[in-house]
Amino acid sequence: METKTFEENLKKLEEIVRSLENKDITLEDAVKNYTTGLELSKVCYDILNTNEQLVVQKMTESGLIDFNSDKE
């Protein structure tokens, strides 16, 4: 299975949203697109979360402010 970039997944998700806004879509297609959209949404969230953790880790290792602490 080919791994797609965040941008590719987001573009596909936007296409699905537009298709769901179409009043002429069948119920079957709407459910299929909705399910695919949920999966893509999770993939995008996971990519963002992973990259956020990486940035926080790198900044913390570099001696910058720890985003996870309550200290200012």
PDB file of N, CA, C, O and CB in Angstrom:
ATOM      1  N   MET A   1       0.843  -1.191   0.000  1.00  0.00           N
ATOM      2  CA  MET A   1       0.000   0.000   0.000  1.00  0.00           C
ATOM      3  C   MET A   1       0.885   1.251   0.000  1.00  0.00           C
ATOM      4  O   MET A   1       1.820   1.360   0.793  1.00  0.00           O
ATOM      5  CB  MET A   1      -0.957   0.000   1.229  1.00  0.00           C
ATOM      6  N   GLU A   2       0.589   2.161  -0.868  1.00  0.00           N
ATOM      7  CA  GLU A   2       1.376   3.387  -1.013  1.00  0.00           C
ATOM      8  C   GLU A   2       1.055   4.363   0.117  1.00  0.00           C
ATOM      9  O   GLU A   2      -0.109   4.619   0.424  1.00  0.00           O
ATOM     10  CB  GLU A   2       1.107   4.048  -2.382  1.00  0.00           C
ATOM     11  N   THR A   3       2.113   4.903   0.731  1.00  0.00           N
ATOM     12  CA  THR A   3       1.930   5.907   1.772  1.00  0.00           C
ATOM     13  C   THR A   3       1.811   7.278   1.109  1.00  0.00           C
ATOM     14  O   THR A   3       2.663   7.674   0.313  1.00  0.00           O
ATOM     15  CB  THR A   3       3.110   5.879   2.798  1.00  0.00           C
ATOM     16  N   LYS A   4       0.762   7.980   1.443  1.00  0.00           N
ATOM     17  CA  LYS A   4       0.535   9.302   0.873  1.00  0.00           C
ATOM     18  C   LYS A   4       0.937  10.370   1.873  1.00  0.00           C
ATOM     19  O   LYS A   4       0.959  10.139   3.082  1.00  0.00           O
ATOM     20  CB  LYS A   4      -0.937   9.477   0.460  1.00  0.00           C
ATOM     21  N   THR A   5       1.254  11.537   1.348  1.00  0.00           N
ATOM     22  CA  THR A   5       1.644  12.647   2.201  1.00  0.00           C
ATOM     23  C   THR A   5       0.408  13.236   2.882  1.00  0.00           C
ATOM     24  O   THR A   5      -0.731  12.954   2.509  1.00  0.00           O
ATOM     25  CB  THR A   5       2.384  13.729   1.383  1.00  0.00           C
ATOM     26  N   PHE A   6       0.673  14.056   3.886  1.00  0.00           N
ATOM     27  CA  PHE A   6      -0.407  14.746   4.576  1.00  0.00           C
ATOM     28  C   PHE A   6      -1.226  15.564   3.577  1.00  0.00           C
ATOM     29  O   PHE A   6      -2.457  15.559   3.610  1.00  0.00           O
ATOM     30  CB  PHE A   6       0.154  15.654   5.694  1.00  0.00           C
ATOM     31  N   GLU A   7      -0.523  16.264   2.692  1.00  0.00           N
ATOM     32  CA  GLU A   7      -1.205  17.128   1.722  1.00  0.00           C
ATOM     33  C   GLU A   7      -2.076  16.323   0.763  1.00  0.00           C
ATOM     34  O   GLU A   7      -3.175  16.753   0.414  1.00  0.00           O
ATOM     35  CB  GLU A   7      -0.184  17.941   0.931  1.00  0.00           C
ATOM     36  N   GLU A   8      -1.595  15.165   0.339  1.00  0.00           N
ATOM     37  CA  GLU A   8      -2.391  14.312  -0.554  1.00  0.00           C
ATOM     38  C   GLU A   8      -3.641  13.798   0.159  1.00  0.00           C
ATOM     39  O   GLU A   8      -4.730  13.786  -0.413  1.00  0.00           O
ATOM     40  CB  GLU A   8      -1.546  13.125  -1.064  1.00  0.00           C
ATOM     41  N   ASN A   9      -3.474  13.378   1.403  1.00  0.00           N
ATOM     42  CA  ASN A   9      -4.617  12.906   2.187  1.00  0.00           C
ATOM     43  C   ASN A   9      -5.620  14.021   2.441  1.00  0.00           C
ATOM     44  O   ASN A   9      -6.829  13.807   2.362  1.00  0.00           O
ATOM     45  CB  ASN A   9      -4.146  12.324   3.514  1.00  0.00           C
ATOM     46  N   LEU A  10      -5.119  15.201   2.744  1.00  0.00           N
ATOM     47  CA  LEU A  10      -6.001  16.332   3.000  1.00  0.00           C
ATOM     48  C   LEU A  10      -6.778  16.723   1.745  1.00  0.00           C
ATOM     49  O   LEU A  10      -7.965  17.040   1.818  1.00  0.00           O
ATOM     50  CB  LEU A  10      -5.197  17.525   3.514  1.00  0.00           C
ATOM     51  N   LYS A  11      -6.108  16.700   0.598  1.00  0.00           N
ATOM     52  CA  LYS A  11      -6.776  17.018  -0.663  1.00  0.00           C
ATOM     53  C   LYS A  11      -7.898  16.019  -0.938  1.00  0.00           C
ATOM     54  O   LYS A  11      -8.992  16.414  -1.342  1.00  0.00           O
ATOM     55  CB  LYS A  11      -5.764  17.022  -1.826  1.00  0.00           C
ATOM     56  N   LYS A  12      -7.637  14.734  -0.725  1.00  0.00           N
ATOM     57  CA  LYS A  12      -8.660  13.708  -0.927  1.00  0.00           C
ATOM     58  C   LYS A  12      -9.813  13.912   0.046  1.00  0.00           C
ATOM     59  O   LYS A  12     -10.976  13.752  -0.325  1.00  0.00           O
ATOM     60  CB  LYS A  12      -8.059  12.299  -0.757  1.00  0.00           C
ATOM     61  N   LEU A  13      -9.497  14.264   1.288  1.00  0.00           N
ATOM     62  CA  LEU A  13     -10.534  14.520   2.290  1.00  0.00           C
ATOM     63  C   LEU A  13     -11.414  15.697   1.868  1.00  0.00           C
ATOM     64  O   LEU A  13     -12.634  15.649   2.019  1.00  0.00           O
ATOM     65  CB  LEU A  13      -9.898  14.796   3.667  1.00  0.00           C
ATOM     66  N   GLU A  14     -10.795  16.747   1.343  1.00  0.00           N
ATOM     67  CA  GLU A  14     -11.562  17.901   0.854  1.00  0.00           C
ATOM     68  C   GLU A  14     -12.472  17.509  -0.304  1.00  0.00           C
ATOM     69  O   GLU A  14     -13.600  17.993  -0.397  1.00  0.00           O
ATOM     70  CB  GLU A  14     -10.615  19.027   0.417  1.00  0.00           C
ATOM     71  N   GLU A  15     -11.992  16.638  -1.187  1.00  0.00           N
ATOM     72  CA  GLU A  15     -12.820  16.160  -2.299  1.00  0.00           C
ATOM     73  C   GLU A  15     -14.026  15.377  -1.777  1.00  0.00           C
ATOM     74  O   GLU A  15     -15.132  15.504  -2.301  1.00  0.00           O
ATOM     75  CB  GLU A  15     -11.985  15.278  -3.256  1.00  0.00           C
ATOM     76  N   ILE A  16     -13.805  14.580  -0.758  1.00  0.00           N
ATOM     77  CA  ILE A  16     -14.893  13.795  -0.166  1.00  0.00           C
ATOM     78  C   ILE A  16     -15.922  14.711   0.461  1.00  0.00           C
ATOM     79  O   ILE A  16     -17.124  14.489   0.315  1.00  0.00           O
ATOM     80  CB  ILE A  16     -14.353  12.812   0.883  1.00  0.00           C
ATOM     81  N   VAL A  17     -15.463  15.740   1.158  1.00  0.00           N
ATOM     82  CA  VAL A  17     -16.394  16.689   1.780  1.00  0.00           C
ATOM     83  C   VAL A  17     -17.256  17.353   0.705  1.00  0.00           C
ATOM     84  O   VAL A  17     -18.469  17.488   0.867  1.00  0.00           O
ATOM     85  CB  VAL A  17     -15.621  17.764   2.597  1.00  0.00           C
ATOM     86  N   ARG A  18     -16.620  17.764  -0.386  1.00  0.00           N
ATOM     87  CA  ARG A  18     -17.387  18.374  -1.485  1.00  0.00           C
ATOM     88  C   ARG A  18     -18.406  17.391  -2.052  1.00  0.00           C
ATOM     89  O   ARG A  18     -19.534  17.775  -2.364  1.00  0.00           O
ATOM     90  CB  ARG A  18     -16.440  18.851  -2.605  1.00  0.00           C
ATOM     91  N   SER A  19     -18.016  16.131  -2.185  1.00  0.00           N
ATOM     92  CA  SER A  19     -18.955  15.141  -2.722  1.00  0.00           C
ATOM     93  C   SER A  19     -20.130  14.923  -1.777  1.00  0.00           C
ATOM     94  O   SER A  19     -21.256  14.702  -2.225  1.00  0.00           O
ATOM     95  CB  SER A  19     -18.240  13.812  -2.980  1.00  0.00           C
ATOM     96  N   LEU A  20     -19.875  14.983  -0.476  1.00  0.00           N
ATOM     97  CA  LEU A  20     -20.946  14.807   0.502  1.00  0.00           C
ATOM     98  C   LEU A  20     -21.895  16.005   0.524  1.00  0.00           C
ATOM     99  O   LEU A  20     -23.059  15.877   0.904  1.00  0.00           O
ATOM    100  CB  LEU A  20     -20.357  14.586   1.890  1.00  0.00           C
ATOM    101  N   GLU A  21     -21.392  17.158   0.119  1.00  0.00           N
ATOM    102  CA  GLU A  21     -22.242  18.349   0.049  1.00  0.00           C
ATOM    103  C   GLU A  21     -23.146  18.328  -1.186  1.00  0.00           C
ATOM    104  O   GLU A  21     -24.107  19.094  -1.271  1.00  0.00           O
ATOM    105  CB  GLU A  21     -21.377  19.611   0.039  1.00  0.00           C
ATOM    106  N   ASN A  22     -22.833  17.450  -2.138  1.00  0.00           N
ATOM    107  CA  ASN A  22     -23.619  17.322  -3.362  1.00  0.00           C
ATOM    108  C   ASN A  22     -24.956  16.652  -3.037  1.00  0.00           C
ATOM    109  O   ASN A  22     -24.984  15.547  -2.495  1.00  0.00           O
ATOM    110  CB  ASN A  22     -22.841  16.508  -4.440  1.00  0.00           C
ATOM    111  N   LYS A  23     -26.031  17.305  -3.358  1.00  0.00           N
ATOM    112  CA  LYS A  23     -27.361  16.783  -3.035  1.00  0.00           C
ATOM    113  C   LYS A  23     -27.753  15.597  -3.903  1.00  0.00           C
ATOM    114  O   LYS A  23     -28.712  14.894  -3.587  1.00  0.00           O
ATOM    115  CB  LYS A  23     -28.391  17.874  -3.183  1.00  0.00           C
ATOM    116  N   ASP A  24     -27.028  15.365  -4.987  1.00  0.00           N
ATOM    117  CA  ASP A  24     -27.359  14.281  -5.900  1.00  0.00           C
ATOM    118  C   ASP A  24     -26.636  12.971  -5.567  1.00  0.00           C
ATOM    119  O   ASP A  24     -26.780  11.994  -6.301  1.00  0.00           O
ATOM    120  CB  ASP A  24     -27.032  14.694  -7.308  1.00  0.00           C
ATOM    121  N   ILE A  25     -25.881  12.932  -4.505  1.00  0.00           N
ATOM    122  CA  ILE A  25     -25.140  11.726  -4.140  1.00  0.00           C
ATOM    123  C   ILE A  25     -26.096  10.676  -3.584  1.00  0.00           C
ATOM    124  O   ILE A  25     -27.025  11.000  -2.845  1.00  0.00           O
ATOM    125  CB  ILE A  25     -24.034  12.052  -3.108  1.00  0.00           C
ATOM    126  N   THR A  26     -25.862   9.425  -3.941  1.00  0.00           N
ATOM    127  CA  THR A  26     -26.710   8.350  -3.423  1.00  0.00           C
ATOM    128  C   THR A  26     -26.339   8.065  -1.974  1.00  0.00           C
ATOM    129  O   THR A  26     -25.239   8.391  -1.527  1.00  0.00           O
ATOM    130  CB  THR A  26     -26.571   7.067  -4.285  1.00  0.00           C
ATOM    131  N   LEU A  27     -27.250   7.464  -1.260  1.00  0.00           N
ATOM    132  CA  LEU A  27     -27.004   7.119   0.132  1.00  0.00           C
ATOM    133  C   LEU A  27     -25.814   6.168   0.244  1.00  0.00           C
ATOM    134  O   LEU A  27     -24.966   6.327   1.122  1.00  0.00           O
ATOM    135  CB  LEU A  27     -28.256   6.488   0.759  1.00  0.00           C
ATOM    136  N   GLU A  28     -25.757   5.193  -0.637  1.00  0.00           N
ATOM    137  CA  GLU A  28     -24.646   4.244  -0.642  1.00  0.00           C
ATOM    138  C   GLU A  28     -23.303   4.947  -0.803  1.00  0.00           C
ATOM    139  O   GLU A  28     -22.356   4.673  -0.066  1.00  0.00           O
ATOM    140  CB  GLU A  28     -24.833   3.225  -1.755  1.00  0.00           C
ATOM    141  N   ASP A  29     -23.231   5.856  -1.774  1.00  0.00           N
ATOM    142  CA  ASP A  29     -21.995   6.596  -2.013  1.00  0.00           C
ATOM    143  C   ASP A  29     -21.682   7.527  -0.846  1.00  0.00           C
ATOM    144  O   ASP A  29     -20.519   7.703  -0.481  1.00  0.00           O
ATOM    145  CB  ASP A  29     -22.096   7.397  -3.315  1.00  0.00           C
ATOM    146  N   ALA A  30     -22.711   8.116  -0.270  1.00  0.00           N
ATOM    147  CA  ALA A  30     -22.495   9.018   0.865  1.00  0.00           C
ATOM    148  C   ALA A  30     -21.894   8.260   2.048  1.00  0.00           C
ATOM    149  O   ALA A  30     -20.961   8.744   2.688  1.00  0.00           O
ATOM    150  CB  ALA A  30     -23.821   9.692   1.281  1.00  0.00           C
ATOM    151  N   VAL A  31     -22.422   7.089   2.334  1.00  0.00           N
ATOM    152  CA  VAL A  31     -21.905   6.293   3.451  1.00  0.00           C
ATOM    153  C   VAL A  31     -20.472   5.849   3.163  1.00  0.00           C
ATOM    154  O   VAL A  31     -19.608   5.900   4.038  1.00  0.00           O
ATOM    155  CB  VAL A  31     -22.808   5.060   3.711  1.00  0.00           C
ATOM    156  N   LYS A  32     -20.233   5.414   1.928  1.00  0.00           N
ATOM    157  CA  LYS A  32     -18.882   4.990   1.538  1.00  0.00           C
ATOM    158  C   LYS A  32     -17.900   6.158   1.673  1.00  0.00           C
ATOM    159  O   LYS A  32     -16.819   6.004   2.242  1.00  0.00           O
ATOM    160  CB  LYS A  32     -18.879   4.447   0.082  1.00  0.00           C
ATOM    161  N   ASN A  33     -18.281   7.321   1.146  1.00  0.00           N
ATOM    162  CA  ASN A  33     -17.404   8.496   1.222  1.00  0.00           C
ATOM    163  C   ASN A  33     -17.213   8.961   2.658  1.00  0.00           C
ATOM    164  O   ASN A  33     -16.116   9.371   3.039  1.00  0.00           O
ATOM    165  CB  ASN A  33     -17.972   9.637   0.383  1.00  0.00           C
ATOM    166  N   TYR A  34     -18.269   8.900   3.452  1.00  0.00           N
ATOM    167  CA  TYR A  34     -18.172   9.298   4.854  1.00  0.00           C
ATOM    168  C   TYR A  34     -17.176   8.408   5.588  1.00  0.00           C
ATOM    169  O   TYR A  34     -16.341   8.895   6.350  1.00  0.00           O
ATOM    170  CB  TYR A  34     -19.554   9.234   5.534  1.00  0.00           C
ATOM    171  N   THR A  35     -17.268   7.108   5.357  1.00  0.00           N
ATOM    172  CA  THR A  35     -16.357   6.154   5.994  1.00  0.00           C
ATOM    173  C   THR A  35     -14.916   6.414   5.564  1.00  0.00           C
ATOM    174  O   THR A  35     -14.007   6.427   6.395  1.00  0.00           O
ATOM    175  CB  THR A  35     -16.761   4.707   5.649  1.00  0.00           C
ATOM    176  N   THR A  36     -14.713   6.619   4.278  1.00  0.00           N
ATOM    177  CA  THR A  36     -13.382   6.926   3.767  1.00  0.00           C
ATOM    178  C   THR A  36     -12.881   8.236   4.364  1.00  0.00           C
ATOM    179  O   THR A  36     -11.708   8.352   4.720  1.00  0.00           O
ATOM    180  CB  THR A  36     -13.395   7.003   2.229  1.00  0.00           C
ATOM    181  N   GLY A  37     -13.763   9.214   4.471  1.00  0.00           N
ATOM    182  CA  GLY A  37     -13.406  10.499   5.058  1.00  0.00           C
ATOM    183  C   GLY A  37     -12.969  10.368   6.509  1.00  0.00           C
ATOM    184  O   GLY A  37     -12.010  11.014   6.933  1.00  0.00           O
ATOM    185  N   LEU A  38     -13.664   9.540   7.267  1.00  0.00           N
ATOM    186  CA  LEU A  38     -13.269   9.313   8.658  1.00  0.00           C
ATOM    187  C   LEU A  38     -11.881   8.688   8.735  1.00  0.00           C
ATOM    188  O   LEU A  38     -11.065   9.069   9.574  1.00  0.00           O
ATOM    189  CB  LEU A  38     -14.290   8.415   9.367  1.00  0.00           C
ATOM    190  N   GLU A  39     -11.621   7.728   7.855  1.00  0.00           N
ATOM    191  CA  GLU A  39     -10.306   7.082   7.835  1.00  0.00           C
ATOM    192  C   GLU A  39      -9.211   8.085   7.477  1.00  0.00           C
ATOM    193  O   GLU A  39      -8.154   8.109   8.109  1.00  0.00           O
ATOM    194  CB  GLU A  39     -10.298   5.910   6.836  1.00  0.00           C
ATOM    195  N   LEU A  40      -9.463   8.907   6.471  1.00  0.00           N
ATOM    196  CA  LEU A  40      -8.487   9.916   6.068  1.00  0.00           C
ATOM    197  C   LEU A  40      -8.278  10.951   7.168  1.00  0.00           C
ATOM    198  O   LEU A  40      -7.160  11.416   7.389  1.00  0.00           O
ATOM    199  CB  LEU A  40      -8.935  10.606   4.778  1.00  0.00           C
ATOM    200  N   SER A  41      -9.342  11.303   7.846  1.00  0.00           N
ATOM    201  CA  SER A  41      -9.250  12.253   8.948  1.00  0.00           C
ATOM    202  C   SER A  41      -8.332  11.714  10.037  1.00  0.00           C
ATOM    203  O   SER A  41      -7.519  12.457  10.588  1.00  0.00           O
ATOM    204  CB  SER A  41     -10.643  12.554   9.522  1.00  0.00           C
ATOM    205  N   LYS A  42      -8.456  10.433  10.350  1.00  0.00           N
ATOM    206  CA  LYS A  42      -7.602   9.813  11.358  1.00  0.00           C
ATOM    207  C   LYS A  42      -6.153   9.785  10.886  1.00  0.00           C
ATOM    208  O   LYS A  42      -5.241  10.055  11.667  1.00  0.00           O
ATOM    209  CB  LYS A  42      -8.088   8.391  11.677  1.00  0.00           C
ATOM    210  N   VAL A  43      -5.935   9.460   9.617  1.00  0.00           N
ATOM    211  CA  VAL A  43      -4.575   9.439   9.071  1.00  0.00           C
ATOM    212  C   VAL A  43      -3.949  10.832   9.187  1.00  0.00           C
ATOM    213  O   VAL A  43      -2.805  10.967   9.621  1.00  0.00           O
ATOM    214  CB  VAL A  43      -4.583   8.966   7.586  1.00  0.00           C
ATOM    215  N   CYS A  44      -4.699  11.864   8.798  1.00  0.00           N
ATOM    216  CA  CYS A  44      -4.190  13.239   8.877  1.00  0.00           C
ATOM    217  C   CYS A  44      -3.891  13.620  10.319  1.00  0.00           C
ATOM    218  O   CYS A  44      -2.854  14.220  10.604  1.00  0.00           O
ATOM    219  CB  CYS A  44      -5.200  14.229   8.269  1.00  0.00           C
ATOM    220  N   TYR A  45      -4.795  13.275  11.228  1.00  0.00           N
ATOM    221  CA  TYR A  45      -4.581  13.573  12.647  1.00  0.00           C
ATOM    222  C   TYR A  45      -3.318  12.881  13.153  1.00  0.00           C
ATOM    223  O   TYR A  45      -2.511  13.492  13.854  1.00  0.00           O
ATOM    224  CB  TYR A  45      -5.803  13.135  13.485  1.00  0.00           C
ATOM    225  N   ASP A  46      -3.148  11.617  12.801  1.00  0.00           N
ATOM    226  CA  ASP A  46      -1.973  10.870  13.255  1.00  0.00           C
ATOM    227  C   ASP A  46      -0.682  11.486  12.725  1.00  0.00           C
ATOM    228  O   ASP A  46       0.308  11.579  13.451  1.00  0.00           O
ATOM    229  CB  ASP A  46      -2.070   9.409  12.815  1.00  0.00           C
ATOM    230  N   ILE A  47      -0.690  11.907  11.460  1.00  0.00           N
ATOM    231  CA  ILE A  47       0.490  12.545  10.877  1.00  0.00           C
ATOM    232  C   ILE A  47       0.816  13.837  11.627  1.00  0.00           C
ATOM    233  O   ILE A  47       1.970  14.084  11.978  1.00  0.00           O
ATOM    234  CB  ILE A  47       0.265  12.836   9.372  1.00  0.00           C
ATOM    235  N   LEU A  48      -0.206  14.657  11.871  1.00  0.00           N
ATOM    236  CA  LEU A  48       0.001  15.912  12.600  1.00  0.00           C
ATOM    237  C   LEU A  48       0.507  15.653  14.014  1.00  0.00           C
ATOM    238  O   LEU A  48       1.431  16.320  14.481  1.00  0.00           O
ATOM    239  CB  LEU A  48      -1.299  16.721  12.650  1.00  0.00           C
ATOM    240  N   ASN A  49      -0.090  14.701  14.682  1.00  0.00           N
ATOM    241  CA  ASN A  49       0.288  14.388  16.060  1.00  0.00           C
ATOM    242  C   ASN A  49       1.732  13.898  16.129  1.00  0.00           C
ATOM    243  O   ASN A  49       2.490  14.326  16.999  1.00  0.00           O
ATOM    244  CB  ASN A  49      -0.658  13.332  16.650  1.00  0.00           C
ATOM    245  N   THR A  50       2.113  13.013  15.227  1.00  0.00           N
ATOM    246  CA  THR A  50       3.479  12.500  15.188  1.00  0.00           C
ATOM    247  C   THR A  50       4.480  13.622  14.959  1.00  0.00           C
ATOM    248  O   THR A  50       5.509  13.697  15.631  1.00  0.00           O
ATOM    249  CB  THR A  50       3.620  11.442  14.097  1.00  0.00           C
ATOM    250  N   ASN A  51       4.169  14.493  14.007  1.00  0.00           N
ATOM    251  CA  ASN A  51       5.085  15.591  13.708  1.00  0.00           C
ATOM    252  C   ASN A  51       5.131  16.617  14.828  1.00  0.00           C
ATOM    253  O   ASN A  51       6.185  17.198  15.085  1.00  0.00           O
ATOM    254  CB  ASN A  51       4.684  16.267  12.415  1.00  0.00           C
ATOM    255  N   GLU A  52       4.018  16.848  15.494  1.00  0.00           N
ATOM    256  CA  GLU A  52       4.020  17.756  16.636  1.00  0.00           C
ATOM    257  C   GLU A  52       4.915  17.206  17.739  1.00  0.00           C
ATOM    258  O   GLU A  52       5.698  17.950  18.332  1.00  0.00           O
ATOM    259  CB  GLU A  52       2.587  17.973  17.163  1.00  0.00           C
ATOM    260  N   GLN A  53       4.806  15.918  18.017  1.00  0.00           N
ATOM    261  CA  GLN A  53       5.637  15.301  19.039  1.00  0.00           C
ATOM    262  C   GLN A  53       7.116  15.407  18.671  1.00  0.00           C
ATOM    263  O   GLN A  53       7.955  15.656  19.537  1.00  0.00           O
ATOM    264  CB  GLN A  53       5.241  13.833  19.235  1.00  0.00           C
ATOM    265  N   LEU A  54       7.433  15.223  17.410  1.00  0.00           N
ATOM    266  CA  LEU A  54       8.815  15.326  16.953  1.00  0.00           C
ATOM    267  C   LEU A  54       9.355  16.744  17.145  1.00  0.00           C
ATOM    268  O   LEU A  54      10.483  16.924  17.604  1.00  0.00           O
ATOM    269  CB  LEU A  54       8.919  14.916  15.478  1.00  0.00           C
ATOM    270  N   VAL A  55       8.552  17.748  16.795  1.00  0.00           N
ATOM    271  CA  VAL A  55       8.978  19.137  16.957  1.00  0.00           C
ATOM    272  C   VAL A  55       9.186  19.461  18.434  1.00  0.00           C
ATOM    273  O   VAL A  55      10.188  20.077  18.798  1.00  0.00           O
ATOM    274  CB  VAL A  55       7.942  20.099  16.338  1.00  0.00           C
ATOM    275  N   VAL A  56       8.255  19.053  19.281  1.00  0.00           N
ATOM    276  CA  VAL A  56       8.379  19.309  20.715  1.00  0.00           C
ATOM    277  C   VAL A  56       9.626  18.619  21.260  1.00  0.00           C
ATOM    278  O   VAL A  56      10.366  19.200  22.054  1.00  0.00           O
ATOM    279  CB  VAL A  56       7.118  18.826  21.471  1.00  0.00           C
ATOM    280  N   GLN A  57       9.855  17.388  20.835  1.00  0.00           N
ATOM    281  CA  GLN A  57      11.041  16.655  21.297  1.00  0.00           C
ATOM    282  C   GLN A  57      12.318  17.370  20.877  1.00  0.00           C
ATOM    283  O   GLN A  57      13.229  17.536  21.689  1.00  0.00           O
ATOM    284  CB  GLN A  57      11.037  15.217  20.746  1.00  0.00           C
ATOM    285  N   LYS A  58      12.394  17.794  19.627  1.00  0.00           N
ATOM    286  CA  LYS A  58      13.590  18.470  19.132  1.00  0.00           C
ATOM    287  C   LYS A  58      13.810  19.802  19.841  1.00  0.00           C
ATOM    288  O   LYS A  58      14.943  20.159  20.162  1.00  0.00           O
ATOM    289  CB  LYS A  58      13.487  18.691  17.624  1.00  0.00           C
ATOM    290  N   MET A  59      12.731  20.530  20.084  1.00  0.00           N
ATOM    291  CA  MET A  59      12.857  21.820  20.766  1.00  0.00           C
ATOM    292  C   MET A  59      13.275  21.618  22.224  1.00  0.00           C
ATOM    293  O   MET A  59      14.070  22.391  22.758  1.00  0.00           O
ATOM    294  CB  MET A  59      11.527  22.604  20.695  1.00  0.00           C
ATOM    295  N   THR A  60      12.746  20.592  22.854  1.00  0.00           N
ATOM    296  CA  THR A  60      13.104  20.294  24.236  1.00  0.00           C
ATOM    297  C   THR A  60      14.567  19.869  24.318  1.00  0.00           C
ATOM    298  O   THR A  60      15.298  20.306  25.206  1.00  0.00           O
ATOM    299  CB  THR A  60      12.189  19.194  24.813  1.00  0.00           C
ATOM    300  N   GLU A  61      14.990  19.015  23.388  1.00  0.00           N
ATOM    301  CA  GLU A  61      16.390  18.573  23.353  1.00  0.00           C
ATOM    302  C   GLU A  61      17.337  19.747  23.113  1.00  0.00           C
ATOM    303  O   GLU A  61      18.483  19.731  23.563  1.00  0.00           O
ATOM    304  CB  GLU A  61      16.588  17.511  22.262  1.00  0.00           C
ATOM    305  N   SER A  62      16.859  20.750  22.412  1.00  0.00           N
ATOM    306  CA  SER A  62      17.685  21.921  22.096  1.00  0.00           C
ATOM    307  C   SER A  62      17.705  22.930  23.241  1.00  0.00           C
ATOM    308  O   SER A  62      18.358  23.968  23.137  1.00  0.00           O
ATOM    309  CB  SER A  62      17.175  22.595  20.825  1.00  0.00           C
ATOM    310  N   GLY A  63      17.000  22.635  24.327  1.00  0.00           N
ATOM    311  CA  GLY A  63      16.998  23.528  25.479  1.00  0.00           C
ATOM    312  C   GLY A  63      15.952  24.616  25.406  1.00  0.00           C
ATOM    313  O   GLY A  63      15.951  25.534  26.226  1.00  0.00           O
ATOM    314  N   LEU A  64      15.072  24.526  24.444  1.00  0.00           N
ATOM    315  CA  LEU A  64      13.989  25.504  24.353  1.00  0.00           C
ATOM    316  C   LEU A  64      12.890  25.119  25.321  1.00  0.00           C
ATOM    317  O   LEU A  64      12.954  24.066  25.955  1.00  0.00           O
ATOM    318  CB  LEU A  64      13.436  25.597  22.908  1.00  0.00           C
ATOM    319  N   ILE A  65      11.899  25.957  25.436  1.00  0.00           N
ATOM    320  CA  ILE A  65      10.812  25.739  26.402  1.00  0.00           C
ATOM    321  C   ILE A  65      10.130  24.405  26.163  1.00  0.00           C
ATOM    322  O   ILE A  65       9.853  24.025  25.025  1.00  0.00           O
ATOM    323  CB  ILE A  65       9.782  26.870  26.321  1.00  0.00           C
ATOM    324  N   ASP A  66       9.860  23.695  27.264  1.00  0.00           N
ATOM    325  CA  ASP A  66       9.130  22.441  27.212  1.00  0.00           C
ATOM    326  C   ASP A  66       7.632  22.781  27.113  1.00  0.00           C
ATOM    327  O   ASP A  66       7.036  23.301  28.056  1.00  0.00           O
ATOM    328  CB  ASP A  66       9.441  21.543  28.476  1.00  0.00           C
ATOM    329  N   PHE A  67       7.054  22.481  25.971  1.00  0.00           N
ATOM    330  CA  PHE A  67       5.645  22.795  25.735  1.00  0.00           C
ATOM    331  C   PHE A  67       4.715  22.000  26.648  1.00  0.00           C
ATOM    332  O   PHE A  67       3.563  22.389  26.844  1.00  0.00           O
ATOM    333  CB  PHE A  67       5.290  22.525  24.284  1.00  0.00           C
ATOM    334  N   ASN A  68       5.190  20.916  27.196  1.00  0.00           N
ATOM    335  CA  ASN A  68       4.338  20.069  28.012  1.00  0.00           C
ATOM    336  C   ASN A  68       4.361  20.435  29.482  1.00  0.00           C
ATOM    337  O   ASN A  68       3.619  19.848  30.270  1.00  0.00           O
ATOM    338  CB  ASN A  68       4.741  18.649  27.851  1.00  0.00           C
ATOM    339  N   SER A  69       5.194  21.392  29.875  1.00  0.00           N
ATOM    340  CA  SER A  69       5.249  21.785  31.277  1.00  0.00           C
ATOM    341  C   SER A  69       4.300  22.946  31.543  1.00  0.00           C
ATOM    342  O   SER A  69       3.893  23.661  30.627  1.00  0.00           O
ATOM    343  CB  SER A  69       6.682  22.163  31.676  1.00  0.00           C
ATOM    344  N   ASP A  70       3.964  23.115  32.796  1.00  0.00           N
ATOM    345  CA  ASP A  70       3.075  24.212  33.191  1.00  0.00           C
ATOM    346  C   ASP A  70       3.882  25.466  33.528  1.00  0.00           C
ATOM    347  O   ASP A  70       3.300  26.511  33.819  1.00  0.00           O
ATOM    348  CB  ASP A  70       2.207  23.797  34.400  1.00  0.00           C
ATOM    349  N   LYS A  71       5.203  25.378  33.494  1.00  0.00           N
ATOM    350  CA  LYS A  71       6.060  26.504  33.840  1.00  0.00           C
ATOM    351  C   LYS A  71       6.127  27.474  32.684  1.00  0.00           C
ATOM    352  O   LYS A  71       6.048  27.082  31.520  1.00  0.00           O
ATOM    353  CB  LYS A  71       7.465  26.027  34.222  1.00  0.00           C
ATOM    354  N   GLU A  72       6.271  28.728  33.009  1.00  0.00           N
ATOM    355  CA  GLU A  72       6.423  29.758  31.967  1.00  0.00           C
ATOM    356  C   GLU A  72       7.777  30.386  32.065  1.00  0.00           C
ATOM    357  O   GLU A  72       8.103  31.275  31.278  1.00  0.00           O
ATOM    358  CB  GLU A  72       5.339  30.835  32.080  1.00  0.00           C
TER     359      GLU A  72
END
